[in-house]
Amino acid sequence: MQGKKLFLDKEVVRFRLSERVRPHNLYRRLAELVDWSFLYDATRGLYSHTGQPSLDPVVFFKLVLVGRLENLVSDRRLLEHCALRLDILLFLGYEVDEELPWHSTVSRTRQLFPAAVFERLFDLVFAQCVARGLVAGDTQAVDSAPVKANASLEAVLEKQAAGPAGPHLSGREQTPAAGSVLTAPAHQLRQLATGQRRRQGAQTGALGAQHEKARLLSNKTHYSPTDPDARISVKPGKARALNYLCSLAVDTAHGVISHVQADYADKRDSLHLPRLLTGLQQRLRTNELPLRALLADAGYANGPNYAGLEAAHITAWIPVFGQYKPEIEGFTYDRATDAFTCPEGKQLPFQKYDTNQDGGWHKIYWATCSDCQQCPRKAMCVPRAKRKQINRSIYDAAYRRAWQRQQSRWGQRKRRVRQGTVEPVFGNLIHHYGLRRMNVRGLAGAHKTMLLTAVAYNLKKLLKHRPQQQISTAMVLARPLLAAQRPHERHNRQTSAVTGPAATDPSVPRFLASATT
């Protein structure tokens, strides 16, 4: 007989939420994994002793973690999603007929809590990963990726030049907006102006149309009034956008995130490494873990980083940037005299230190004018200059050692380890943990969001971890090997190696091994 289900929409009198959620549910296990009580002490000083009760700090952190775990960026969608899930309601401590907080309450609470509270939660989860044996600590892989800011590139404005008494203000403005004043050096502004003129005068297409209205957007000349901390950046193969930079350190043992921070997207990755290394070392030192090796790509290669890692006794497996040349063709270097020798045998001794326009230090070597003027190779070596000059970085020795590590077999292996460790983590965070776009504004808010994303990722690692059981084996020698021994030794060896049912069962061969778990 055909059945037909009728829905009466009746009111259920007897209903217990905990009975509807299975014990192996993700959020039920997650509630038992972390001790959330420390959040009350960490946030007590942020509230007044009078007034209406606020949103429970534990409920807030559970809510935003659910948003990361469910890949939900919007607070509105997060609360709508939580209201439909019994397991999430049990995780939050809300009954089925109880109203969840408003999305604006979640947003204001996120702004209220400082980043230090989020870091304490990250440290607590990381310490649990260390206790479970998921972190080795000795080798860390570092990388960074841009994350879209909550601002539009179409709304950027030009920065104003500051006069003798400060920037020009009109109307009721008393102070300039953040980031609205030109601060770039003059030589960089001249380079941007030259590029803008070249771009506007370029011809494209068969009709020869000119881009007179094309704008060359740069962080040196433009800023976002919506989010002044967001920076214009471009990734190969993608369009230019307002981004933040997410910098990660991942342990190579099981892929646990050991450090995360938000940085400005208009700077090189190498400039963010000192701050990242300081936070990473402090966290590892707190958990009594030594840091011996650091893996990174060529974006983190510069002289101060190589020298700083060597001073900290950390092996830097960082490929040297492509423009670096360990040897100058035809010239030999003598470390004892700190001088170069040209193919004609003339010396180019060290003369002085100097800096470039961006403040980078280098050493200058040059030969005497008389040696170069009488040299038969002058037309090929220095056709226009009076003498040959060589500029080398003051960190040339550290560059050379890093280049030698890069060319070794271990260097190629470490490169593959880095690619297989930190790059999959970034893929998961962006596509499955809601880090594809920021739902907050400001560098502090971006840092909090990245910390929460890393906490959610490490919690998933903890829940999936299953400790392996150790298996011990005992082997029995074959009969031909036993025949060569003396009779009493052979008898003692057989009786001590085989015990239990296998010793008396004639169907079990003597050369098989017995295993115990």
C-alpha positions as CSV (number, residue, x, y, z in Angstrom):
1,M,0.0,0.0,0.0
2,Q,1.3,3.4,-0.9
3,G,2.2,5.6,2.1
4,K,1.6,9.3,2.5
5,K,3.3,11.5,5.1
6,L,1.2,14.2,6.7
7,F,2.8,17.2,8.4
8,L,0.8,18.5,11.3
9,D,3.2,21.1,12.6
10,K,2.4,20.3,16.2
11,E,4.1,21.6,19.2
12,V,6.5,19.2,20.8
13,V,6.4,19.1,24.5
14,R,9.1,16.7,25.4
15,F,12.3,17.4,23.5
16,R,16.0,17.3,24.7
17,L,18.6,18.8,22.3
18,S,21.5,16.7,23.7
19,E,19.6,13.5,22.7
20,R,19.3,14.6,19.1
21,V,23.1,15.2,18.5
22,R,25.2,12.1,18.2
23,P,28.3,11.6,20.4
24,H,30.7,11.6,17.4
25,N,29.4,14.9,16.0
26,L,32.1,17.4,15.2
27,Y,30.8,20.2,17.4
28,R,30.0,17.9,20.3
29,R,33.6,16.7,20.3
30,L,34.8,20.2,19.8
31,A,33.0,21.5,22.9
32,E,34.8,18.8,25.0
33,L,38.2,19.4,23.5
34,V,38.8,23.0,24.5
35,D,38.4,24.6,28.0
36,W,36.7,27.9,27.1
37,S,36.5,29.2,30.7
38,F,39.7,31.2,30.4
39,L,37.9,33.7,28.1
40,Y,35.9,35.0,31.1
41,D,39.0,36.1,32.9
42,A,40.7,37.4,29.7
43,T,37.7,39.7,28.9
44,R,36.5,40.7,32.3
45,G,38.3,44.0,32.3
46,L,36.6,45.1,29.1
47,Y,33.2,45.3,30.7
48,S,31.6,47.6,33.2
49,H,30.2,46.3,36.5
50,T,26.8,47.8,35.8
51,G,24.4,47.8,32.8
52,Q,22.8,45.1,30.7
53,P,24.5,41.7,30.4
54,S,26.5,41.5,27.2
55,L,26.9,38.6,24.8
56,D,28.7,35.7,26.5
57,P,32.4,35.8,25.4
58,V,32.4,32.0,25.1
59,V,29.4,32.2,22.8
60,F,31.0,34.9,20.7
61,F,34.2,32.9,20.1
62,K,32.2,29.8,19.4
63,L,30.1,31.7,16.9
64,V,33.0,33.1,14.9
65,L,34.8,29.7,14.9
66,V,31.6,28.1,13.5
67,G,31.8,30.8,10.7
68,R,35.4,29.6,9.9
69,L,34.5,25.9,10.1
70,E,31.4,26.4,7.9
71,N,33.2,28.6,5.4
72,L,30.8,31.5,6.1
73,V,32.1,35.1,5.7
74,S,29.0,37.1,6.4
75,D,27.7,37.4,10.0
76,R,24.1,37.5,8.8
77,R,24.5,34.2,6.9
78,L,26.3,32.7,9.9
79,L,23.4,33.4,12.3
80,E,20.8,32.2,9.8
81,H,22.9,29.0,9.4
82,C,23.3,28.4,13.1
83,A,19.5,28.7,13.7
84,L,19.0,25.7,11.4
85,R,21.6,23.3,12.9
86,L,20.8,21.4,16.1
87,D,24.5,20.4,16.7
88,I,25.6,24.1,16.4
89,L,22.9,25.2,18.8
90,L,24.1,22.6,21.3
91,F,27.7,23.7,20.8
92,L,26.6,27.3,21.5
93,G,24.5,26.4,24.5
94,Y,21.2,27.7,23.0
95,E,17.8,26.0,23.1
96,V,15.7,25.5,20.0
97,D,13.2,28.1,21.0
98,E,15.9,30.6,22.1
99,E,16.8,33.6,20.0
100,L,20.4,33.9,18.8
101,P,22.2,37.3,19.1
102,W,21.9,39.9,16.4
103,H,24.7,40.1,13.7
104,S,25.5,43.7,14.8
105,T,26.2,42.4,18.3
106,V,28.7,40.0,16.9
107,S,30.4,42.7,14.9
108,R,30.6,45.1,17.9
109,T,32.0,42.4,20.1
110,R,34.7,41.6,17.6
111,Q,35.7,45.2,17.6
112,L,35.7,45.3,21.4
113,F,38.0,42.4,22.0
114,P,41.7,43.1,21.5
115,A,43.9,40.9,19.3
116,A,45.6,39.6,22.5
117,V,42.5,37.6,23.4
118,F,42.5,35.9,20.0
119,E,46.2,35.2,20.3
120,R,45.6,33.5,23.7
121,L,43.0,31.2,22.1
122,F,45.5,30.4,19.3
123,D,48.3,29.7,21.9
124,L,45.9,27.4,23.9
125,V,45.0,25.3,20.8
126,F,48.6,25.2,19.7
127,A,49.7,23.9,23.1
128,Q,47.2,21.1,22.8
129,C,48.7,20.2,19.4
130,V,52.1,20.1,21.0
131,A,50.8,17.8,23.8
132,R,49.3,15.4,21.3
133,G,52.6,15.1,19.4
134,L,51.5,17.0,16.3
135,V,54.3,19.5,16.4
136,A,58.0,18.8,16.1
137,G,59.1,22.5,16.0
138,D,62.6,22.0,14.5
139,T,61.6,22.8,10.9
140,Q,59.1,25.5,9.9
141,A,57.8,26.4,6.5
142,V,56.9,30.1,5.8
143,D,54.8,31.6,3.1
144,S,52.3,34.4,2.5
145,A,49.3,35.1,0.3
146,P,47.1,38.1,-0.4
147,V,43.5,38.2,1.0
148,K,40.9,40.6,-0.5
149,A,40.0,43.5,1.7
150,N,36.5,44.7,2.4
151,A,36.9,47.7,0.1
152,S,36.5,48.5,-3.6
153,L,39.4,49.6,-5.9
154,E,37.0,51.9,-7.7
155,A,36.6,54.2,-4.7
156,V,40.3,55.0,-4.1
157,L,41.4,58.7,-3.9
158,E,44.6,60.5,-4.7
159,K,46.9,61.5,-1.8
160,Q,47.5,65.2,-1.2
161,A,50.9,66.8,-0.9
162,A,51.7,68.3,2.5
163,G,52.5,71.9,2.5
164,P,54.8,73.9,4.9
165,A,52.0,73.9,7.5
166,G,50.6,70.4,6.7
167,P,48.2,69.1,4.1
168,H,45.5,71.4,2.7
169,L,42.2,71.0,4.5
170,S,38.9,72.4,3.4
171,G,35.5,72.7,5.0
172,R,35.1,71.3,8.5
173,E,38.1,69.0,8.3
174,Q,40.5,69.4,11.2
175,T,42.8,66.4,10.7
176,P,43.7,64.6,7.4
177,A,42.3,61.2,6.8
178,A,44.6,58.2,7.6
179,G,46.9,57.6,4.7
180,S,45.8,60.6,2.7
181,V,49.1,62.4,2.7
182,L,52.0,61.8,0.3
183,T,54.9,60.2,2.1
184,A,56.9,58.5,-0.7
185,P,60.4,59.7,-1.5
186,A,60.7,62.2,-4.4
187,H,62.6,59.8,-6.7
188,Q,59.8,57.2,-6.4
189,L,57.2,59.7,-7.3
190,R,59.2,60.8,-10.3
191,Q,59.4,57.2,-11.5
192,L,55.6,56.8,-11.1
193,A,55.0,60.0,-13.1
194,T,57.2,58.8,-15.9
195,G,55.3,55.5,-16.0
196,Q,52.0,57.3,-16.1
197,R,53.0,59.5,-19.0
198,R,54.3,56.4,-20.9
199,R,51.1,54.5,-20.3
200,Q,48.9,57.4,-21.4
201,G,50.8,57.9,-24.6
202,A,50.9,54.2,-25.5
203,Q,48.9,53.2,-28.6
204,T,46.9,50.0,-28.7
205,G,44.9,48.3,-31.4
206,A,44.7,48.9,-35.2
207,L,43.0,52.3,-34.8
208,G,45.8,53.7,-32.6
209,A,43.5,54.7,-29.7
210,Q,45.3,56.5,-26.8
211,H,44.5,55.8,-23.1
212,E,44.4,59.4,-22.0
213,K,42.1,58.6,-19.0
214,A,44.0,55.5,-17.9
215,R,45.2,55.7,-14.3
216,L,48.3,54.1,-12.8
217,L,47.1,53.2,-9.3
218,S,49.8,53.0,-6.7
219,N,49.9,52.9,-2.9
220,K,52.4,55.9,-3.1
221,T,49.8,58.1,-4.8
222,H,46.4,56.6,-3.9
223,Y,44.6,55.4,-0.8
224,S,41.2,53.8,0.1
225,P,39.0,56.0,2.3
226,T,36.9,53.0,3.1
227,D,39.7,50.9,4.6
228,P,43.0,53.0,4.8
229,D,45.0,50.0,5.9
230,A,44.2,48.0,2.7
231,R,46.9,48.2,0.1
232,I,46.8,47.9,-3.7
233,S,48.6,44.7,-4.8
234,V,48.6,42.4,-7.8
235,K,49.3,38.7,-8.0
236,P,50.6,37.1,-11.2
237,G,47.6,36.0,-13.3
238,K,45.0,38.0,-11.3
239,A,43.6,41.5,-11.4
240,R,44.9,44.4,-9.2
241,A,42.9,44.7,-6.0
242,L,42.9,46.0,-2.4
243,N,44.4,43.3,-0.3
244,Y,45.9,42.3,3.0
245,L,48.8,39.9,3.3
246,C,48.4,36.7,5.4
247,S,51.8,35.4,6.6
248,L,51.9,31.8,7.9
249,A,54.4,29.5,9.6
250,V,53.5,25.8,9.3
251,D,55.2,22.9,11.2
252,T,56.5,20.3,8.7
253,A,55.7,17.3,11.0
254,H,51.8,17.3,10.6
255,G,51.0,20.6,9.0
256,V,49.9,22.5,12.1
257,I,49.9,26.3,11.9
258,S,52.5,27.6,14.3
259,H,52.2,31.3,13.6
260,V,49.9,33.7,11.6
261,Q,49.9,37.4,11.2
262,A,48.3,40.1,9.0
263,D,50.7,42.5,7.1
264,Y,50.4,45.3,4.6
265,A,50.2,44.0,1.1
266,D,52.4,46.7,-0.5
267,K,55.7,45.4,1.0
268,R,58.0,42.6,0.1
269,D,57.6,39.3,1.9
270,S,61.2,39.5,3.1
271,L,60.4,42.7,5.1
272,H,57.8,40.8,7.2
273,L,60.1,37.9,8.1
274,P,61.7,39.5,11.2
275,R,58.4,40.1,13.0
276,L,57.1,36.7,12.0
277,L,60.3,35.0,13.2
278,T,60.1,36.8,16.6
279,G,56.5,35.7,17.3
280,L,57.3,32.1,16.0
281,Q,60.4,31.7,18.2
282,Q,58.6,33.0,21.3
283,R,55.7,30.6,20.8
284,L,58.0,27.6,20.2
285,R,60.2,28.6,23.2
286,T,57.1,28.7,25.4
287,N,56.3,25.1,24.4
288,E,60.0,24.1,24.8
289,L,60.5,23.4,21.1
290,P,63.8,24.4,19.4
291,L,63.8,26.0,15.9
292,R,66.6,24.7,13.7
293,A,65.6,25.2,10.1
294,L,63.3,27.7,8.2
295,L,61.9,26.9,4.7
296,A,60.7,29.8,2.5
297,D,60.5,30.8,-1.1
298,A,62.7,33.4,-2.9
299,G,60.4,36.2,-1.9
300,Y,62.0,36.1,1.6
301,A,65.6,36.3,0.3
302,N,67.6,39.3,1.4
303,G,70.8,39.9,3.2
304,P,69.5,40.9,6.7
305,N,67.3,37.8,6.8
306,Y,70.2,35.5,6.0
307,A,72.4,37.2,8.5
308,G,69.7,37.3,11.2
309,L,68.9,33.6,10.8
310,E,72.6,32.6,11.0
311,A,73.0,34.8,14.1
312,A,70.1,32.8,15.7
313,H,71.7,29.5,14.6
314,I,68.8,28.7,12.3
315,T,69.5,27.1,8.9
316,A,67.9,29.2,6.2
317,W,66.6,27.1,3.3
318,I,65.6,30.1,1.3
319,P,66.5,30.2,-2.4
320,V,68.6,33.2,-3.4
321,F,66.8,35.8,-5.6
322,G,67.3,35.3,-9.3
323,Q,69.4,38.5,-9.9
324,Y,72.1,37.4,-7.5
325,K,75.3,36.1,-9.1
326,P,77.8,34.3,-6.8
327,E,80.6,34.9,-9.2
328,I,81.5,37.7,-11.6
329,E,82.7,36.3,-14.9
330,G,86.4,36.8,-15.3
331,F,87.0,38.3,-11.8
332,T,88.2,36.3,-8.8
333,Y,87.7,37.3,-5.2
334,D,90.3,37.0,-2.4
335,R,88.7,36.9,1.0
336,A,92.0,37.5,2.8
337,T,92.7,40.8,1.1
338,D,89.0,41.6,0.4
339,A,89.8,42.5,-3.2
340,F,88.9,41.4,-6.8
341,T,91.4,40.5,-9.5
342,C,90.5,41.2,-13.1
343,P,91.5,38.9,-16.1
344,E,94.5,41.1,-16.7
345,G,95.8,40.6,-13.1
346,K,94.9,44.1,-11.9
347,Q,93.4,44.4,-8.4
348,L,90.1,46.1,-7.4
349,P,90.5,46.6,-3.6
350,F,87.6,47.5,-1.3
351,Q,87.2,51.3,-1.2
352,K,84.1,52.3,0.8
353,Y,80.5,51.5,2.0
354,D,77.6,53.2,0.3
355,T,73.8,53.1,0.2
356,N,71.3,53.2,-2.7
357,Q,68.2,55.4,-2.9
358,D,66.2,52.9,-0.9
359,G,68.7,52.7,1.9
360,G,70.4,49.3,1.1
361,W,74.0,49.1,2.1
362,H,76.7,47.7,-0.3
363,K,80.5,47.6,-0.7
364,I,82.3,49.3,-3.5
365,Y,85.5,48.0,-5.2
366,W,87.3,49.8,-8.0
367,A,90.6,49.8,-9.8
368,T,92.9,52.8,-10.4
369,C,92.3,54.9,-13.4
370,S,95.8,54.3,-14.7
371,D,95.3,50.5,-14.7
372,C,92.1,50.8,-16.6
373,Q,93.2,53.4,-19.2
374,Q,96.2,51.3,-20.2
375,C,94.3,48.0,-20.2
376,P,93.7,46.3,-23.7
377,R,90.2,45.1,-22.5
378,K,88.9,48.6,-21.7
379,A,86.7,48.8,-24.8
380,M,84.9,45.6,-23.7
381,C,85.0,46.0,-19.9
382,V,84.3,49.7,-19.3
383,P,83.9,51.5,-22.7
384,R,82.5,54.7,-21.2
385,A,83.8,54.8,-17.6
386,K,87.2,55.8,-16.5
387,R,87.7,52.7,-14.3
388,K,86.0,49.4,-13.4
389,Q,83.7,49.4,-10.4
390,I,82.1,46.5,-8.6
391,N,79.2,46.8,-6.2
392,R,78.5,43.9,-3.8
393,S,76.1,43.6,-0.9
394,I,77.5,43.8,2.6
395,Y,75.8,40.4,3.1
396,D,77.6,38.7,0.2
397,A,79.1,36.0,2.4
398,A,75.6,35.0,3.7
399,Y,74.2,35.1,0.2
400,R,77.0,32.8,-1.0
401,R,76.3,30.2,1.7
402,A,72.6,30.3,1.0
403,W,73.2,29.9,-2.7
404,Q,75.4,26.8,-2.0
405,R,72.7,25.3,0.1
406,Q,70.2,26.0,-2.6
407,Q,72.3,24.1,-5.2
408,S,72.8,21.0,-3.0
409,R,70.6,17.9,-3.1
410,W,69.2,18.8,0.4
411,G,68.2,22.2,-1.0
412,Q,66.1,20.6,-3.7
413,R,64.5,18.3,-1.2
414,K,63.7,21.1,1.2
415,R,62.0,23.0,-1.6
416,R,59.7,20.1,-2.2
417,V,59.0,19.8,1.5
418,R,58.0,23.5,1.7
419,Q,55.7,23.2,-1.3
420,G,54.0,20.1,0.1
421,T,53.6,21.7,3.6
422,V,52.5,25.3,3.5
423,E,50.9,25.7,0.1
424,P,48.2,23.1,0.7
425,V,47.4,24.9,4.0
426,F,46.8,28.2,2.2
427,G,44.6,26.4,-0.3
428,N,42.4,25.0,2.6
429,L,42.2,28.3,4.4
430,I,41.2,30.3,1.3
431,H,38.7,27.8,-0.1
432,H,37.3,26.0,2.9
433,Y,37.8,28.3,6.0
434,G,36.5,31.6,4.7
435,L,39.8,33.4,4.1
436,R,39.0,34.3,0.5
437,R,37.8,37.8,1.6
438,M,37.8,39.9,4.7
439,N,34.4,40.8,6.4
440,V,36.1,43.4,8.6
441,R,38.2,46.5,8.0
442,G,41.5,47.6,9.4
443,L,44.8,45.7,10.0
444,A,43.8,44.8,13.6
445,G,40.5,43.2,12.4
446,A,42.3,41.3,9.6
447,H,44.7,40.0,12.2
448,K,41.9,38.7,14.4
449,T,40.2,37.0,11.4
450,M,43.4,35.3,10.4
451,L,44.0,34.1,14.0
452,L,40.5,32.6,14.1
453,T,41.0,30.9,10.8
454,A,44.2,29.3,12.0
455,V,42.5,28.2,15.2
456,A,39.7,26.5,13.3
457,Y,42.3,24.7,11.1
458,N,44.3,23.5,14.1
459,L,41.2,22.3,15.9
460,K,40.3,20.2,12.8
461,K,43.8,18.7,13.0
462,L,43.3,17.9,16.6
463,L,39.9,16.2,16.0
464,K,41.3,14.1,13.2
465,H,44.4,13.0,14.9
466,R,44.6,9.3,15.9
467,P,47.7,8.1,17.8
468,Q,49.3,5.1,16.2
469,Q,49.8,1.9,18.2
470,Q,53.3,0.5,18.4
471,I,53.7,-3.1,17.3
472,S,56.6,-5.3,18.5
473,T,57.6,-8.5,16.7
474,A,59.6,-11.5,17.7
475,M,61.2,-13.6,15.0
476,V,62.0,-17.4,15.1
477,L,65.1,-18.7,13.3
478,A,64.6,-21.2,10.5
479,R,65.5,-24.9,11.0
480,P,68.7,-24.8,8.8
481,L,70.1,-22.1,10.9
482,L,69.3,-23.9,14.1
483,A,71.0,-27.1,12.9
484,A,74.4,-25.4,13.0
485,Q,74.1,-24.6,16.7
486,R,74.8,-26.9,19.6
487,P,72.0,-29.1,20.8
488,H,71.4,-27.4,24.2
489,E,71.6,-23.9,22.7
490,R,69.1,-24.9,20.0
491,H,66.7,-26.2,22.5
492,N,66.9,-23.1,24.7
493,R,66.5,-20.7,21.8
494,Q,63.4,-22.6,20.5
495,T,61.6,-22.8,23.9
496,S,62.3,-19.1,24.7
497,A,61.2,-17.7,21.3
498,V,58.0,-19.6,20.7
499,T,55.3,-19.7,23.4
500,G,51.6,-20.0,23.6
501,P,49.4,-21.8,21.0
502,A,51.9,-21.3,18.2
503,A,54.5,-23.3,20.0
504,T,52.3,-26.5,20.2
505,D,50.3,-26.1,17.0
506,P,51.9,-28.4,14.3
507,S,50.2,-26.4,11.5
508,V,52.3,-23.3,12.3
509,P,55.7,-23.4,10.7
510,R,58.7,-22.7,12.8
511,F,60.1,-20.0,10.6
512,L,57.0,-17.7,11.0
513,A,57.1,-14.7,13.3
514,S,54.7,-14.1,16.2
515,A,53.5,-10.5,16.7
516,T,52.0,-8.9,19.8
517,T,50.4,-5.5,20.0
